[in-house]
Amino acid sequence: MPHDGMIAMDDDATQDSTPFPAPERLGGVLPREPETTGAWLHVVSAATVPTLSRAVFELAARFLARGERVVLLDGAPRLRLHERFDREARWGVLDALSGALPLLGLVQDAGRLGLYLLGHGMPAGPADWSRLTVVLDEARPYFGRAVLALDPDAPEVIGRALAGFHLEGWWPQGSREARRVAGIGGRLGIQFSDLSLDSMLTPRLDALDARVWALAAPPVTEPEAVPTELQAQPTIASPVAAAESEVLEGEPGVRERLRFLMWSRQTGSQDERTIGAAASAPDEPGTT
């Protein structure tokens, strides 16, 4: 059942032939950015492990750039996300599902400010995915966003556990055919939107750092253009230039008289200063 546009059957698995306008079809979602959504949980999947790793890093970078604390949950047995951060493999999601240990005792610092990892884990028995929402509710007070990575053949029980949970689903842009073949949207009841990975070419920590800095950097603003009417106005540098700017080009004699007048005023001012200085000078000693 759809929930805030998050929980819905993917159109790749539907057989209904009823025509709908393209934007209203399930799976025909208008493009949006993960960081601008209100969902706390973001489910991501991909057809291959390298692509899924890139998608996880891209989502993490987008949230970290906004100053949010992020926890990555490795729900894909083949992903081995802990190796990307050089962390332990034995503590993780499956251990949290068993309920034997508290979540905060299993979460590992991923080595980047604000980024934490809950690996896949190595439990003694089968995973109880029905407790997934219990684990998520335990994590929610401590993290601003959660990214849950799943294999494309993730079991249907995960979808049932997340039914009614406010979330966003993401799949790498340009690989809808692989998603259709996997049938993950219809199996889990999650509508997956396209996620661009053009800026995350390699799932490495240096690439993550570079992506965070690029997203957090303020945009470069171009200098304001000077209006054309202001560009056409002449710059007045002196009284002579101001007087000359008012003279018509067809009257050169007037221009010469103005120059002579300005020169006369300047000469007269200098003479007056010289005479005044001489008149105010004190008499020399011994003179009457």
N, C-alpha and C positions, 0 to 999 in steps of 0.2 A: 504494500500500500504506500503510495507516495507520502513523503513527510517533508514539508518545507522545501521541496525540490531536491531532496537528498536521497531518500530511499524510494526506489522505483525499479520496475523491471526494465532491463536494457532492451532496446528495440532489436538488437541482434538476435535475440532468442524468441521474439514474438512472431506469431504467424498470422496476426490479424491483418486482413487486407483492407480494412476500412480506411479511406483516404483522410489524411489530416494535413493541415498546413505544416510546412517544414519545421518552423520554430517550435511547434507544439508536439512534434513526434518525440517519443522517448529515445534519447540518444542524439537528437538534433538540438543539443544545448548550445545556447549562444556563448561565445568565448568569454571567460572571466579569469581573473587572477586569483590564485589560492590565498594569498595574503590578505585580499580584500573581502574574503568571505567570513561569515560569522561562525563557521563550524570549528569546534575544538579538535575533533578527530578527522584525520585525513587518511583514507585508505588508498594505497597505491599498488599497482601490479603492472607486470610487463611480460612479454613472451620469453625473454632471455634474462639470465642473471646479470650480465653487464649492463643491460638497459635498465633493469630494475634498480641496480645500484645507482646509476646516474639519476634516475627519477627521485630516489630517496635523498640524494645529495642536493638536488635542485630544490625540492620542497624545504629541506632544512635551511638552505641558504636564504630562501625568501623570508622565512619566519625569523631567522637570526638577524637579518638586516633591519628588522623592525624592533629589535631589542627584546624579543620574546624568548622565554625559556622553552626549549624543545626537547621532547623525549622521543626516541626512535624505537619502535617495537618490531623486532624481527620475527614475523610470523611465517616466514618462508624457509622450509628446511634446507633448501639448496643455496640460499643467499649467503650465509655465513658472514653477516654484516660485521661481526666482531673483528674479523681479520682486517677490515678497512681501517679500524681504529686501534689495532694492536691491543685488543682487550680479551678478557676471559670468555671461553665458550660455554662453561658449565652452568652459569647463572643466567636465567632469562625468562622468556615468556612462558614456556611450558612449566617451569618451576613455579611461577606465580599462579598459573592455572590450578596447580595442585593444592594451593592454599597452605603449603607447609611452611613457607617463609613469607614475611611481609614484603611488599613491593619495594619499599625504599632500601631494604637490605639486599636487593638484587640489581638495582639500577647502578650502572657504572658511569663515571665521568668519561666523556668521549674525547677529552683533551682539547676542547674548544670552549670558550666562555659561553655558557648558556646552553650547551648541547650535551645531552645524556643518552645513554644507550641501554636498552633492555634486550639482550641478545636472544637467540632462539632457545637456548637452554638444553639440558640433557636430563630429562626426568626418568625415573625408574619405571613408571607405568605409562599407559596411553594418556594423551592430552584430553582434558575435559574442557573443550571449547565453549561449552554452555556457560562457563564462569567468566567469559571474556569481559562482559560488561562490569562484573565485580572488580576485575583488575583495573579496568579503565576508570571506574569511579574512584578507586583508591589512588590513582595517579593524578586525577584532575586537579585537586587543590594545589599541587606543587609545580605544575607545568602549564605554560600558556598555550601550547599546541602539542598534539600527539600525532605521529606519523606511523601508521601500521602498514608494513610491507607484507604482501601475500603473493604466493605463487598463483599463476593463472588457473591451476587446477585445485585451488583451495576448496576444502569440503563445504558442503551446503550448511552444515551446522553453524559455521561462522556467520553466515547471512541471517540465520534464525536468531542467533544471539544478539546481532546488531539491529534487529528489526525495531523501528521506532527511535533509534539513536540518531541524533542530529550529526550528520557527517557529510563529507565530500569525497567522491571517488575520482581517481586520476589514472589515466592511461597515456603512455607516450604518444605524442601527436604523430600522425602519419602511419600508424600501424593498426587501423581499425579492423582490417581483415584478420590479423592475428587474434585480436580480441573476439571477433565473431566466431572464429574456429574454437577458441578456448571456451566460449560461452560463459565466462565468469560473471558477466552482468546479470544474466538470467538466472544463473545458479545461486548467486548470493542475494539477488534482489537489490543490487546497488547500481545506480546510474553513474557510469564513468565518463568524465569529461577529458578532453584533450589537454595534455601538458607538454609544452614546448621544452625540448632539451637542447636547443641550439646553443645555449650559453654554458652548458655543462657537458663538455665533450668527454671528459675522463673523470671517473669517480675517485678522485684523490683529495687529500686534505688541503694541498696547496691550491687546487682548483676550487675547493669549497671556500677557502679564505678569500681568494680573488673575487669570487662571485658575490660574497657578502659585502666586500668593500665596494664593488661596482654598484650594487643595489642601494647601499647606504649613502653613497656619495651624492652631494647636492647636484642638481642638474646645472649644466653650463649654460649661462644666459648670454645671448648675443647683445652687443652694445646697441642702444637705441639709435635708430636712424634719424639724422637731422632732416626736418621737413624741407622740401624743395624750395619753398618760398624764402626760408631762412638762408639756405645755401646761396641764393641769388643775391642777397644783400651785401654791399661792399663793407669792408671793415674800415672804420674811421680811426686813424692813428694819431692825428694832430689837428689843430684848428685850421691850418693851411689846407690839409686834405679835406676837411669838412667844408671849407669854403669852395674849394675846387670842385667838389662833388655836386655843388648846386649850380655851377656855371655851365651854360650850354656849350656843346662842342664847337659851335659855329662862331664863338666870340673869344678868340685867343687874347685880344687886348685886355678884356676884363680880367682874365686870369693873371696877366702880368702885373696889372695895377694892384690886385689883391696881394700878390707876393711882395711888391714894393711896400705896401702899407704895413704888412706884418713885419718886414725887416726894419722899417722906420720906428715902429713901436718898440721893438726889442732893443734897438740902438738907443732910443731916447730913455728907456728904462735903465739901461746900464749907465748912461751919462748922469742921470739923476742920482743913482746910488753912489757914484764917484764923488760928485759935488757934495752930497750930504755927508759922506765920510770925512771929507777934507774940512768941512765947516765945523764938525763936532770934535776934531782932534785937539788936544790940549796944547797951549803955547809952550815952546821950548824954554828951558831955564835961561835967564839972562836977557830975554827979549821983552820989549814993552809994547 
